[in-house]
């Protein structure tokens, strides 16, 4: 009888200790498993800097990827500090998202600084929002995703119409819906702001405080910056990178959910990818989701 009672006690104790953790791992209607649970591809990285004396010896955050008509399109930032301080725009394509071919005419632009880009195709035109020199966001357009024209820096205003304060406004992330353009941007990675526009000429903050702030948990306590917004089953999901360290290091990939693009709930089990693999971009390949982290090289993760 004594041994029987001991066994029952251990079962009850295990339920108390491990029950909450097991419940926390169950799929959430707000955060479907296919958006937050990923397993790494076995032969990462799938794309990286050349490591040789080329313009793209190294690549850096944030590259961007689109899947169109059975082909993967990757825009990335390459640089070589031994030959130039510039950050150049490169382009590569792939049939399987694993083996990539660099465009032979790279870099696509030689006079515009381009990094941390977000790309959307709208009414047959490619729009790129990227950081330029000094972490100032600018817009570029292209008829084919290869030949780009710089349209100049973004004009971002406070909610009252006054210009935002001087200083960097970078990592621009774009979302387009019902004729309205939504621009997420960071200022020194200390928060994520949202501005909207109907003409892409002037952008006005929906509020003058961040829509996604740092903390309170440690994983994103010291910096946050948006990478991508998607819409899935009627809700919006943001993929953003963050760090738990000051000075910054060991960036992670994280997720938040919103029903209106303004009020966001962070995934309670962030980060979804750590170990300094950040700037995540979610791509649907026609059958399932893939997550590509873009910094410091491109790594592939399949949805579980």
C-alpha positions in Angstrom: 0.0 0.0 0.0 2.8 2.4 0.8 4.5 1.9 -2.6 1.1 2.4 -4.3 0.6 5.7 -2.5 4.1 6.8 -3.4 3.3 6.1 -7.1 0.1 8.0 -7.0 1.9 10.9 -5.3 4.5 11.0 -8.0 1.9 11.1 -10.7 0.0 14.0 -9.0 3.3 15.9 -8.5 4.2 15.4 -12.1 0.9 16.7 -13.2 1.3 19.8 -11.1 4.9 20.5 -12.2 4.7 19.5 -15.9 1.1 20.1 -16.7 1.4 23.9 -17.3 4.4 23.4 -19.5 2.7 20.8 -21.5 -0.4 22.9 -21.9 1.8 25.8 -23.0 3.1 23.7 -25.9 -0.3 23.0 -27.3 -1.3 24.9 -30.5 -2.9 28.2 -29.9 -5.7 29.6 -32.1 -3.9 32.9 -32.1 -0.5 31.4 -33.0 -1.0 28.4 -35.3 1.8 25.8 -35.2 2.6 26.3 -38.9 3.6 29.9 -38.1 5.7 29.4 -35.0 7.1 25.8 -35.0 10.0 25.2 -37.4 12.7 22.7 -37.9 16.0 23.6 -39.5 17.0 22.3 -42.9 19.9 19.9 -42.6 22.4 21.7 -44.8 22.2 25.3 -43.8 23.2 27.9 -44.7 21.5 27.9 -48.2 23.0 31.3 -49.2 25.9 33.4 -47.9 28.5 35.9 -48.8 31.2 34.7 -51.2 33.9 35.0 -48.6 36.2 36.2 -51.4 37.2 39.5 -52.7 33.9 40.4 -54.4 31.4 43.2 -53.8 29.4 40.7 -51.7 32.1 39.1 -49.6 29.6 39.4 -46.8 25.8 39.8 -46.7 23.8 41.4 -43.9 20.3 42.0 -42.6 17.6 42.1 -43.9 17.3 40.4 -47.2 13.8 39.8 -48.6 12.2 36.9 -50.5 9.2 36.4 -52.6 7.8 33.2 -54.2 6.2 33.8 -57.6 5.1 31.3 -60.2 7.2 28.5 -58.9 10.4 30.5 -58.4 12.1 32.0 -55.3 13.4 35.6 -55.6 15.9 36.9 -53.1 17.1 40.5 -52.8 20.0 40.9 -50.5 22.6 43.3 -49.2 26.2 42.6 -50.1 29.3 44.5 -48.9 33.1 44.3 -48.9 34.7 46.7 -46.4 38.1 46.4 -48.0 36.8 48.0 -51.2 33.9 50.2 -50.3 31.8 51.5 -47.4 28.7 51.1 -49.5 26.0 48.5 -49.0 24.9 47.2 -52.4 21.7 45.5 -53.7 22.0 42.0 -55.0 19.6 39.6 -56.5 19.4 35.8 -56.8 16.9 33.2 -57.9 16.1 29.6 -57.1 13.8 26.8 -58.2 13.8 25.0 -54.9 14.7 27.7 -52.4 17.9 25.9 -51.5 20.2 26.2 -54.5 20.6 29.8 -55.7 21.9 31.5 -58.8 23.2 35.0 -58.4 22.1 37.5 -61.1 25.1 38.1 -63.4 24.5 41.8 -63.5 24.9 42.2 -59.7 25.0 44.6 -58.0 21.8 46.0 -59.2 22.6 49.6 -58.1 26.0 51.1 -57.8 25.0 54.6 -56.5 22.3 53.9 -53.9 22.9 52.5 -50.5 20.5 49.6 -50.0 20.0 47.4 -46.9 17.2 46.1 -44.7 14.8 45.9 -47.7 11.1 45.0 -47.8 9.6 44.2 -51.2 6.0 44.1 -52.4 4.5 43.7 -55.9 1.6 46.0 -56.4 -0.4 46.4 -59.6 2.5 45.0 -61.6 5.2 47.2 -60.1 7.8 46.1 -57.5 8.1 48.5 -54.6 11.2 48.2 -52.3 11.5 50.0 -49.0 15.0 50.0 -47.7 17.5 51.7 -45.5 19.9 54.1 -47.1 23.0 55.7 -45.7 22.5 56.9 -42.1 19.6 54.4 -41.6 17.2 56.6 -43.4 14.4 54.8 -45.2 13.9 55.3 -48.9 11.7 53.8 -51.6 12.7 52.2 -54.9 10.5 51.0 -57.8 11.1 48.4 -60.5 9.1 46.9 -63.4 10.8 43.5 -63.2 12.6 43.3 -59.8 16.0 43.8 -61.4 16.1 47.3 -62.8 15.4 49.7 -59.9 14.9 53.5 -59.7 15.5 55.3 -56.4 12.5 57.5 -55.5 14.1 59.2 -52.6 13.7 59.2 -48.8 10.4 58.7 -47.1 8.6 61.7 -45.7 7.3 60.5 -42.3 5.1 62.8 -40.1 3.9 62.7 -36.6 0.2 62.0 -36.0 -0.4 65.8 -36.0 1.3 66.2 -39.4 4.5 67.7 -38.1 7.8 66.0 -39.3 9.2 63.4 -37.0 12.3 64.4 -35.1 15.7 64.2 -36.8 17.6 60.9 -36.7 17.5 57.5 -38.2 14.2 55.8 -39.2 15.1 52.4 -40.6 14.2 48.7 -41.2 11.1 49.8 -43.2 8.5 47.0 -43.5 5.5 47.5 -45.8 1.9 46.1 -45.9 -0.7 47.1 -48.5 -4.4 46.6 -48.0 -7.6 48.2 -49.3 -5.7 51.0 -51.0 -3.8 52.0 -47.9 -0.1 51.5 -47.3 1.2 50.6 -43.9 4.8 51.4 -43.0 6.4 49.8 -39.9 9.8 51.3 -39.0 12.2 51.5 -36.1 14.2 54.3 -34.6 17.6 53.1 -33.2 15.9 49.7 -32.8 14.2 51.1 -29.6 10.6 50.3 -30.8 8.5 49.7 -33.9 6.3 52.6 -35.1 3.5 52.5 -37.7 2.8 55.2 -40.3 0.1 55.1 -43.1 -0.2 56.6 -46.5 -2.6 56.6 -49.4 -0.2 58.0 -52.0 3.3 56.9 -50.7 4.4 60.6 -50.7 3.6 61.5 -47.1 3.4 59.0 -44.3 1.6 59.8 -41.0 2.0 58.0 -37.7 -1.1 56.3 -36.4 0.2 57.2 -33.0 3.5 58.7 -31.8 4.4 55.8 -29.5 5.6 52.5 -30.8 3.0 49.9 -31.7 5.5 47.2 -30.6 7.8 48.1 -27.7 10.8 46.4 -26.1 10.3 44.0 -23.3 9.1 43.3 -20.7 10.6 39.8 -21.2 14.3 39.6 -21.6 14.5 38.2 -25.1 13.5 41.6 -26.6 14.4 43.9 -23.8 17.1 45.9 -25.6 16.1 46.2 -29.2 13.3 45.4 -31.7 12.8 45.8 -35.4 10.1 44.6 -37.8 11.0 42.2 -40.6 7.7 41.2 -42.2 3.9 41.3 -41.9 1.6 38.6 -43.2 -2.1 38.0 -43.0 -3.3 34.5 -42.1 -6.8 33.3 -41.2 -8.0 36.9 -40.7 -5.2 37.9 -38.4 -1.9 39.7 -38.9 1.4 38.3 -37.9 4.6 40.2 -37.6 8.0 38.6 -37.7 10.6 40.8 -35.9 14.1 40.5 -34.7 15.3 41.4 -31.2 18.0 41.0 -28.6 18.3 40.3 -24.9 21.7 42.0 -24.7 23.2 45.4 -24.3 25.5 46.0 -26.1 23.6 44.3 -28.9 24.5 40.7 -29.8 22.8 37.3 -30.4 19.7 38.5 -32.3 16.6 36.3 -32.4 13.5 35.8 -34.5 10.1 36.5 -32.9 6.4 36.7 -33.7 3.5 38.9 -32.6 -0.2 38.9 -33.6 -2.7 41.7 -34.2 -6.3 42.1 -35.4 -5.9 45.7 -36.5 -2.1 46.2 -37.2 -1.9 48.6 -34.2 -2.4 46.5 -31.1 0.0 43.5 -31.0 0.3 40.5 -28.7 3.7 38.8 -28.6 3.9 35.0 -28.9 4.4 33.8 -25.3 7.1 31.3 -26.3 9.3 33.7 -28.2 11.9 33.5 -29.6 11.0 31.0 -32.3 14.6 30.9 -33.6 17.6 32.0 -31.5 21.4 31.6 -31.6 21.9 34.8 -33.6 19.7 33.8 -36.5 17.5 36.7 -37.2 15.6 38.8 -39.7 13.1 36.1 -40.4 11.0 36.1 -43.6 8.1 33.7 -44.0 7.5 32.2 -47.5 4.7 29.9 -48.6 6.1 27.6 -51.4 2.7 26.5 -52.7 2.3 23.6 -50.2 3.8 24.8 -46.8 5.4 27.6 -45.0 9.1 28.1 -44.8 11.0 30.5 -42.6 14.3 32.0 -43.9 16.5 33.8 -41.4 18.6 36.4 -43.3 21.4 37.3 -40.9 24.3 36.7 -40.8 23.6 34.3 -43.7 20.4 32.8 -45.2 19.1 29.7 -43.3 16.1 27.7 -44.0 13.5 26.2 -41.6 10.5 24.1 -42.5 7.1 24.5 -40.7 6.4 21.4 -38.6 
